[in-house]
């Protein structure tokens, strides 16, 4: 069982501005879900009310993802890492997990290796989505290659090589074979042979 512990603010949209569930962030979350088959557990403060949970589920469904499977327990301010660990203890079938969050959890050694820390002003990026896929064991499991598209930065415009091949049209006109001269149009095979032998003889004389 693969699980994504999902924060919302600073992950699915930047903290600055009024935009919620930014397109570029939702696109990367979907890529993680599709590429790993992981399920989502809400670890954000958005789990605090059913209204906000419903909003999260509505956005997930809108983007073609399943609803969350649950929420981490609420244990107070500054305890998000402990809340995730508590949820994991209650779900021993989890084999791989990643944490998408903009909070610093470096003080908790048990989760820091699974943390994909987003910049609050940017949110989830393609490179961070690739890291999350690695945490979820996609690289180690060939069965999980479905739907996975690794992020490839665009090649510099000056260094691109054309892969376009040129083909000769089958209808392209070709030179016609030489026509016999009018004088030889009705020549017999013996005359043609005799003429050819004479040309060879003249070439070596």
LUMLUM-629407 format. One line per 2 residues: number of its first residue (from 0); for each residue x, y, z of N, C-alpha, C, CB. Coordinates in steps of 0.05 Angstrom, whole numbers. Glycine has a CB too. Example, Ala and Ser with C-alpha at 12.3 -4.5 7.8 and 13.67 -1.06 7.14 Angstrom:
0) 264/-114/156/246/-90/156/264/-66/156/226/-89/181  257/-45/142/273/-21/143/258/1/157/282/-12/114;
END
This chain:
0) 17/-24/0/0/0/0/18/25/0/-19/0/25  12/42/-19/27/67/-21/9/91/-13/37/71/-50;
2) 21/109/2/5/131/13/19/158/9/-1/127/43  4/178/2/13/206/0/1/222/23/6/219/-28;
4) 18/232/41/8/250/62/8/278/50/26/248/88  -16/289/47/-19/313/31/-25/338/48/-41/310/11;
6) -9/358/45/-15/385/55/-27/400/32/11/400/66  -41/422/37/-55/437/16/-41/464/11/-84/441/24;
8) -42/481/32/-30/508/29/0/506/25/-38/526/53  10/519/4/39/518/-1/47/493/-17/54/519/25;
10) 28/476/-22/33/451/-38/16/451/-63/28/426/-21  -10/452/-60/-28/452/-83/-34/480/-93/-54/438/-76;
12) -25/500/-79/-26/527/-88/-7/544/-71/-55/539/-87  5/564/-83/24/581/-68/9/596/-46/37/602/-87;
14) 23/602/-25/11/617/-2/5/646/-11/30/617/22  21/656/-30/16/684/-39/-6/683/-60/42/697/-50;
16) -22/704/-60/-44/705/-80/-69/692/-70/-35/693/-106  -89/694/-87/-116/684/-80/-123/658/-94/-137/705/-85;
18) -105/647/-111/-112/623/-126/-111/598/-108/-92/620/-149  -132/582/-110/-133/556/-96/-131/533/-116/-159/555/-79;
20) -117/513/-108/-114/489/-124/-104/496/-153/-141/473/-126  -80/507/-153/-68/517/-178/-65/494/-198/-40/530/-173;
22) -69/500/-223/-69/480/-244/-42/465/-246/-74/493/-271  -20/480/-244/6/467/-247/12/449/-224/28/488/-250;
24) 2/455/-200/6/437/-177/-12/413/-178/0/453/-151  -37/416/-186/-56/394/-188/-47/374/-210/-84/404/-194;
26) -35/385/-231/-25/368/-252/-3/349/-242/-15/385/-276  14/360/-226/36/343/-215/26/323/-194/58/361/-203;
28) 7/331/-178/-5/312/-159/-18/289/-174/-25/326/-141  -32/295/-195/-45/273/-211/-23/255/-223/-62/285/-233;
30) -1/266/-232/20/250/-243/31/231/-222/43/268/-254  33/240/-198/43/222/-176/23/200/-171/48/239/-150;
32) -2/207/-169/-23/187/-163/-25/167/-186/-51/201/-159  -26/177/-211/-28/159/-234/-4/141/-237/-32/175/-259;
34) 20/152/-231/44/137/-235/50/117/-213/67/156/-236  39/121/-189/45/103/-167/21/86/-157/56/119/-144;
36) -3/95/-164/-26/82/-153/-30/87/-123/-24/53/-157  -17/108/-113/-18/114/-84/-45/127/-77/5/133/-76;
38) -52/123/-51/-76/135/-40/-68/160/-24/-92/115/-24  -87/178/-20/-81/203/-7/-93/204/21/-92/227/-23;
40) -76/211/40/-85/216/68/-80/246/73/-69/198/89  -101/260/82/-99/289/86/-85/295/113/-127/301/85;
42) -63/309/111/-48/317/136/-49/347/140/-19/307/134  -63/361/122/-65/390/123/-84/400/144/-73/400/96;
44) -82/425/151/-102/437/169/-130/438/156/-93/466/176  -131/432/131/-157/431/117/-174/407/127/-153/429/87;
46) -162/389/142/-177/366/153/-193/374/177/-158/344/160  -191/400/185/-204/409/209/-234/411/208/-193/435/216;
48) -245/411/185/-275/413/183/-284/396/159/-285/442/180  -309/387/160/-319/371/138/-323/388/112/-346/358/146;
50) -327/414/116/-331/431/93/-305/432/77/-339/459/102  -282/436/90/-257/438/75/-249/410/64/-235/449/93;
52) -255/389/79/-249/362/68/-265/358/43/-256/341/90  -290/366/43/-307/363/19/-295/379/-5/-336/372/24;
54) -284/402/0/-272/418/-21/-248/404/-33/-264/445/-11  -232/391/-15/-209/377/-25/-217/353/-42/-191/367/-1;
56) -237/338/-32/-247/315/-48/-258/323/-75/-267/300/-32  -272/346/-75/-284/356/-100/-262/362/-121/-301/380/-95;
58) -240/374/-112/-219/380/-130/-205/355/-140/-198/399/-116  -201/335/-122/-188/310/-130/-205/296/-152/-185/292/-106;
60) -231/295/-147/-249/282/-167/-249/298/-193/-277/280/-155  -248/324/-191/-248/341/-215/-224/334/-232/-248/370/-208;
62) -201/328/-220/-177/322/-234/-173/292/-240/-153/333/-219  -194/277/-235/-192/248/-241/-177/232/-221/-180/245/-268;
64) -177/240/-196/-164/225/-175/-184/216/-155/-142/242/-161  -178/194/-140/-197/185/-120/-197/203/-95/-190/156/-111;
66) -219/202/-80/-221/218/-56/-201/207/-35/-250/216/-44  -196/224/-15/-177/216/6/-187/191/21/-173/239/26;
68) -169/176/32/-176/152/47/-179/158/77/-156/130/42  -171/182/85/-172/189/113/-156/213/120/-164/166/130;
70) -154/219/146/-139/242/155/-121/234/178/-157/265/164  -99/247/181/-82/242/204/-95/254/229/-53/255/200;
72) -89/243/253/-101/253/278/-90/281/284/-95/234/301  -106/297/297/-98/324/305/-87/324/333/-122/344/302;
74) -61/330/335/-48/328/361/-36/354/370/-26/307/359  -43/376/357/-34/402/366/-14/414/347/-21/400/393;
76) -7/440/351/11/455/334/39/443/335/11/484/342  52/441/312/80/432/311/84/402/313/95/446/333;
78) 63/387/310/66/358/314/58/343/289/48/349/337  60/355/265/51/342/241/66/316/236/54/361/217;
80) 92/316/240/107/291/236/98/269/255/137/297/240  92/276/280/83/256/299/55/247/291/82/268/327;
82) 39/264/280/12/256/271/14/236/248/-4/281/262  33/240/230/37/221/208/46/194/219/57/233/188;
84) 65/195/237/75/170/249/53/155/264/98/176/268  36/170/277/13/157/291/-6/144/272/-2/178/308;
86) -10/156/249/-28/144/229/-15/119/217/-34/165/206  11/120/213/25/97/202/24/73/221/54/104/196;
88) 26/79/247/25/57/266/-2/42/265/29/68/294  -23/57/258/-50/45/256/-55/32/229/-71/66/261;
90) -36/35/210/-39/23/183/-13/9/175/-46/46/162  -9/-14/186/17/-29/182/21/-39/154/18/-52/201;
92) 0/-39/137/2/-49/110/16/-29/91/-25/-56/99  22/-5/101/35/15/84/64/6/79/34/43/97;
94) 71/4/53/98/-4/46/115/20/37/97/-24/24  103/40/25/117/64/15/99/88/21/124/62/-15;
96) 112/110/28/97/135/32/115/159/26/85/136/60  102/180/20/115/206/16/99/228/29/120/212/-15;
98) 112/249/37/99/271/51/102/296/34/111/276/80  80/307/24/81/332/8/73/354/27/62/331/-17;
100) 93/371/34/88/391/54/108/414/50/89/380/83  100/438/60/119/460/60/131/465/87/105/485/50;
102) 125/448/107/136/451/133/163/437/136/117/440/154  180/448/153/206/436/159/202/413/179/226/457/169;
104) 208/388/171/206/366/189/233/353/194/187/345/178  255/368/190/281/357/192/288/348/221/302/377/184;
106) 273/357/241/279/349/268/268/321/274/266/369/288  252/310/256/241/283/261/254/264/241/210/283/258;
108) 274/249/251/290/232/234/273/210/221/312/219/249  252/202/233/236/179/223/220/186/198/217/170/244;
110) 216/212/193/200/219/169/216/236/149/175/234/177  238/247/157/252/267/140/260/254/113/276/278/154;
112) 266/229/112/274/216/87/251/213/68/286/189/93  226/216/78/202/214/61/190/241/54/181/197/75;
114) 202/262/63/191/289/60/198/301/32/201/307/81  178/311/19/182/327/-6/173/355/2/166/315/-31;
116) 193/371/9/186/397/19/183/417/-4/208/407/38  160/429/-5/154/449/-26/160/477/-16/124/447/-35;
118) 166/494/-35/169/523/-29/141/535/-27/187/537/-50  135/548/-5/108/559/-1/99/578/-22/107/573/26;
120) 118/592/-34/111/612/-54/107/600/-82/132/633/-56  113/574/-85/112/561/-111/93/537/-111/140/551/-120;
122) 95/520/-92/79/496/-91/93/472/-104/53/501/-104  78/452/-111/89/427/-122/99/431/-150/68/405/-121;
124) 124/423/-155/136/426/-182/142/399/-194/162/442/-179  148/398/-220/154/372/-233/177/357/-220/160/377/-262;
126) 198/372/-213/221/359/-200/214/346/-173/244/378/-197  198/360/-158/189/350/-132/170/326/-136/176/372/-115;
128) 154/327/-156/137/304/-162/153/279/-169/117/311/-185  175/283/-183/192/260/-189/204/248/-164/215/269/-208;
130) 212/266/-145/223/256/-120/202/240/-104/233/280/-102  177/250/-104/155/235/-91/151/208/-103/129/252/-93;
132) 153/206/-129/150/180/-143/173/161/-134/151/183/-173  196/171/-130/218/155/-120/213/145/-92/245/171/-121;
134) 203/162/-75/195/154/-47/174/132/-48/185/178/-31  157/133/-67/136/113/-69/144/87/-82/112/125/-84;
136) 170/85/-89/181/60/-99/175/54/-128/170/38/-83  168/74/-143/161/70/-171/186/60/-186/151/95/-184;
138) 209/71/-181/234/62/-195/241/33/-189/257/80/-188  233/23/-166/240/-4/-158/220/-25/-167/243/-5/-128;
140) 197/-16/-177/176/-35/-183/167/-31/-212/152/-31/-164  175/-49/-230/168/-46/-258/138/-47/-263/182/-67/-275;
142) 123/-59/-245/94/-60/-248/81/-33/-246/82/-79/-228  95/-14/-234/83/13/-229/91/33/-251/91/23/-202;
144) 97/24/-275/105/42/-296/82/54/-310/123/28/-315  57/44/-306/34/54/-320/29/83/-313/10/37/-315;
146) 23/99/-333/15/127/-329/38/145/-320/-6/128/-308  62/134/-319/84/150/-308/98/165/-330/104/132/-293;
148) 100/191/-328/115/206/-347/135/223/-332/97/224/-364  160/216/-333/181/231/-319/184/259/-331/207/216/-319;
150) 189/278/-314/191/306/-324/217/308/-339/190/326/-300  216/320/-364/239/324/-380/241/354/-387/239/307/-405;
152) 261/368/-376/263/397/-383/265/401/-413/286/409/-369  254/422/-424/256/427/-452/284/431/-461/239/451/-460;
154) 292/420/-484/319/423/-495/323/451/-504/324/403/-517  348/462/-502/354/489/-511/348/491/-541/384/496/-506;
156) 336/513/-549/328/516/-577/351/515/-596/313/543/-581  375/524/-587/398/523/-605/411/496/-608/419/543/-596;
158) 405/478/-589/418/452/-590/401/430/-599/429/446/-564  377/436/-609/359/415/-618/367/404/-645/330/425/-618;
160) 366/378/-648/372/366/-673/346/356/-686/391/343/-670  344/360/-711/319/352/-725/319/322/-729/317/366/-751;
162) 296/310/-722/292/281/-726/275/276/-751/279/269/-702  270/297/-767/253/294/-790/269/281/-813/243/322/-799;
164) 258/260/-824/271/246/-846/257/254/-872/270/216/-842  273/254/-893/261/261/-919/258/235/-935/279/281/-934;
166) 236/234/-949/230/210/-965/225/219/-994/205/195/-954  233/201/-1012/228/206/-1041/200/196/-1048/249/192/-1058;
168) 185/213/-1060/158/206/-1067/158/184/-1088/142/230/-1078  141/163/-1085/140/142/-1105/131/152/-1132/123/120/-1096;
170) 118/175/-1133/108/186/-1158/128/206/-1171/82/200/-1153  151/209/-1158/170/227/-1169/180/218/-1196/194/231/-1149;
172) 181/236/-1215/189/229/-1243/218/220/-1244/184/252/-1262  224/200/-1259/251/190/-1263/259/194/-1292/253/160/-1255;
174) 285/197/-1298/294/200/-1325/286/176/-1342/324/205/-1327  276/181/-1366/269/160/-1384/293/147/-1397/250/170/-1406;
176) 292/121/-1402/315/108/-1415/319/119/-1443/311/77/-1416  344/119/-1452/349/131/-1479/334/115/-1501/379/130/-1485;
178) 324/130/-1519/309/117/-1541/329/111/-1564/287/136/-1551  323/90/-1578/341/84/-1601/339/106/-1622/333/56/-1614;
180) 362/110/-1635/362/130/-1656/344/122/-1679/391/136/-1666  335/141/-1695/317/135/-1717/329/116/-1737/309/160/-1731;
182) 355/118/-1741/368/101/-1761/369/72/-1752/396/110/-1766  369/67/-1725/370/40/-1715/344/30/-1705/391/38/-1693;
184) 322/45/-1710/296/38/-1698/287/10/-1707/275/58/-1706  293/3/-1733/284/-23/-1744/308/-42/-1749/269/-18/-1770;
186) 330/-37/-1735/353/-54/-1739/348/-82/-1728/379/-42/-1726  360/-102/-1741/356/-129/-1733/376/-135/-1710/361/-149/-1756;
188) 371/-157/-1694/389/-164/-1672/418/-168/-1682/380/-189/-1659  422/-179/-1706/449/-183/-1716/463/-157/-1721/449/-200/-1741;
190) 447/-137/-1732/459/-111/-1737/467/-98/-1711/439/-93/-1752  450/-100/-1690/456/-88/-1664/481/-100/-1652/433/-90/-1645;
192) 484/-127/-1654/507/-140/-1643/532/-132/-1658/504/-171/-1644  530/-132/-1685/553/-124/-1702/562/-96/-1696/546/-128/-1732;
194) 542/-78/-1691/549/-51/-1686/563/-48/-1659/524/-33/-1686  554/-63/-1639/566/-62/-1612/594/-72/-1613/550/-78/-1592;
196) 599/-94/-1628/627/-105/-1630/645/-85/-1644/627/-132/-1645  635/-71/-1664/651/-51/-1677/659/-29/-1659/636/-40/-1701;
198) 641/-21/-1641/647/1/-1622/669/-8/-1603/622/9/-1606  668/-33/-1594/689/-43/-1575/716/-44/-1590/682/-72/-1565;
200) 715/-53/-1616/740/-55/-1631/752/-27/-1635/735/-68/-1658  735/-7/-1641/745/20/-1645/757/31/-1619/723/38/-1655;
202) 746/23/-1596/757/34/-1570/784/24/-1564/739/26/-1548  791/1/-1573/818/-10/-1567/837/-7/-1590/815/-39/-1560;
204) 830/5/-1612/847/8/-1635/865/33/-1632/831/10/-1661;
END
